[in-house]
């Protein structure tokens, strides 16, 4: 009887643990701290607001690892709802960016996985920003010369 009770309790705890697991694999937004390894497009104003800008970046380190990043900056006076993705990367650095709130004055980045890319060939990624439900996207290409 005692082992049956333990089995029921264990099953209940297991069910709760499964329910607590997030259903989405979307990437969270993080603070952005750029350096000389960051190569970015210009900022573009989103069609919904003159106060929310975004750009697509590719971070490339000396080991020839690259990562696509969608960067969003808000100078709006109110919080806005953002989401989006990094897609169409020709080096498989793609990710969905979780829906979240971006507060006034903040800059945040959605970081795709880091991928080994070798020393030659152009790198391309498209950043798509969804602002208050409206999507805009821009493609950035990092032109590289063989070393």
C-alpha positions as CSV (number, residue, x, y, z in Angstrom):
1,X,0.0,0.0,0.0
2,X,2.8,2.4,0.9
3,X,4.7,1.8,-2.4
4,X,1.4,2.4,-4.3
5,X,1.0,5.8,-2.5
6,X,4.6,6.7,-3.4
7,X,3.9,5.8,-7.0
8,X,0.8,8.0,-7.2
9,X,2.7,10.9,-5.6
10,X,5.7,10.5,-8.0
11,X,3.3,10.4,-11.0
12,X,1.6,13.6,-9.8
13,X,5.0,15.4,-9.4
14,X,6.1,14.2,-12.8
15,X,2.9,15.5,-14.4
16,X,3.4,18.9,-12.7
17,X,7.0,19.1,-13.9
18,X,5.9,18.4,-17.5
19,X,3.3,21.1,-17.4
20,X,5.8,23.6,-16.1
21,X,8.1,23.1,-19.1
22,X,7.9,26.0,-21.6
23,X,6.2,25.1,-24.9
24,X,8.2,27.5,-27.0
25,X,11.9,27.4,-27.9
26,X,11.9,31.1,-28.8
27,X,15.0,33.0,-27.8
28,X,14.7,35.7,-25.1
29,X,15.9,39.3,-25.6
30,X,19.2,40.3,-23.9
31,X,21.1,43.5,-23.4
32,X,23.5,44.4,-26.3
33,X,27.1,45.2,-25.8
34,X,28.9,45.6,-29.2
35,X,32.6,45.5,-30.0
36,X,34.8,45.3,-33.2
37,X,33.4,41.8,-34.0
38,X,30.0,43.2,-34.7
39,X,29.0,44.0,-38.3
40,X,25.6,45.6,-38.7
41,X,23.2,47.2,-41.1
42,X,22.1,50.7,-40.5
43,X,19.1,51.2,-38.2
44,X,15.7,51.2,-39.9
45,X,12.6,52.8,-38.4
46,X,9.8,50.3,-38.0
47,X,6.6,51.2,-40.0
48,X,4.5,51.3,-36.9
49,X,6.6,53.9,-35.0
50,X,9.3,56.5,-35.7
51,X,10.6,55.8,-32.2
52,X,11.4,52.1,-32.6
53,X,14.5,51.2,-34.8
54,X,16.0,47.9,-35.6
55,X,19.0,46.4,-37.4
56,X,20.4,43.1,-38.3
57,X,23.9,42.2,-37.2
58,X,26.4,39.4,-37.7
59,X,29.0,38.8,-35.0
60,X,32.1,37.1,-36.4
61,X,35.0,36.1,-34.1
62,X,38.6,35.2,-34.9
63,X,37.8,31.5,-34.9
64,X,35.4,32.1,-37.8
65,X,32.3,31.5,-35.7
66,X,29.4,33.7,-36.6
67,X,26.1,34.6,-35.0
68,X,23.1,36.6,-36.3
69,X,21.6,39.2,-34.0
70,X,18.4,41.3,-34.3
71,X,18.9,44.5,-32.4
72,X,15.9,46.8,-31.4
73,X,16.1,50.2,-29.9
74,X,13.2,52.2,-28.5
75,X,13.1,56.0,-27.9
76,X,9.3,55.9,-27.6
77,X,7.6,57.3,-24.5
78,X,5.6,54.1,-23.8
79,X,6.4,50.4,-23.7
80,X,5.9,48.5,-26.9
81,X,5.3,44.8,-27.7
82,X,8.1,43.1,-29.8
83,X,8.8,39.7,-31.2
84,X,10.4,38.5,-34.4
85,X,13.0,36.2,-35.9
86,X,16.4,35.8,-37.5
87,X,15.8,33.8,-40.7
88,X,17.2,33.1,-44.1
89,X,20.7,33.0,-42.8
90,X,23.0,31.3,-45.3
91,X,25.0,29.9,-42.3
92,X,22.0,28.4,-40.4
93,X,22.1,30.9,-37.6
94,X,18.3,31.2,-37.3
95,X,16.0,31.6,-34.3
96,X,12.5,32.8,-33.3
97,X,12.6,35.8,-30.9
98,X,10.1,35.6,-28.0
99,X,7.3,38.1,-27.7
100,X,8.1,40.5,-24.9
101,X,7.7,44.1,-23.8
102,X,10.4,46.7,-24.7
103,X,10.5,49.6,-22.3
104,X,11.3,53.2,-23.4
105,X,15.0,53.9,-23.7
106,X,16.1,50.3,-24.0
107,X,18.1,48.5,-26.6
108,X,17.8,44.7,-26.7
109,X,19.1,41.9,-29.0
110,X,17.8,38.5,-30.0
111,X,20.8,36.2,-30.5
112,X,20.7,33.2,-32.9
113,X,23.0,30.3,-32.4
114,X,26.8,30.6,-33.0
115,X,27.9,28.6,-36.1
116,X,31.3,27.8,-37.5
117,X,31.5,29.4,-40.9
118,X,35.1,29.1,-42.1
119,X,37.3,31.9,-43.4
120,X,35.7,32.8,-46.7
121,X,32.3,33.5,-48.3
122,X,29.7,36.1,-47.6
123,X,27.4,35.8,-44.7
124,X,23.7,36.8,-44.9
125,X,20.9,37.1,-42.3
126,X,17.4,38.6,-42.3
127,X,16.1,40.2,-39.2
128,X,12.3,40.4,-38.8
129,X,10.9,42.7,-36.1
130,X,7.3,42.3,-35.1
131,X,6.2,45.5,-33.4
132,X,2.7,45.6,-31.9
133,X,1.8,42.8,-34.3
134,X,3.2,44.3,-37.5
135,X,6.3,42.7,-39.1
136,X,9.1,44.5,-41.0
137,X,12.3,42.8,-42.1
138,X,15.7,43.7,-43.5
139,X,18.5,41.6,-44.8
140,X,22.2,42.2,-44.0
141,X,25.1,40.8,-45.9
142,X,28.6,40.7,-44.6
143,X,31.0,40.6,-47.5
144,X,34.2,38.7,-46.8
145,X,37.3,38.2,-48.8
146,X,39.3,34.9,-48.5
147,X,42.3,35.2,-46.3
